[in-house]
Amino acid sequence: MNGYIGLYRGRRAECHAATSYEAQKILAKKLKARKSYEVTVVLAEKDGDDVVHTFVD
């Protein structure tokens, strides 16, 4: 299970799921989104290790 962060309209929630799609469905319910595709999902933890995302211009 991996850890995910979900973002929806300025709100944030976390969950653990096997896939990002599964996480998106779980987070949509937690964040009360009308459609699951409106929730942005980001991988935060994989196999117990933190995941760091870097953005380069």
Secondary structure, DSSP 8 states (H G I E B T S, - for coil): -EEEEEEETTEEEEEEESSHHHHHHHHHHHHT-SSGGGSEEEEEEETTEE-------
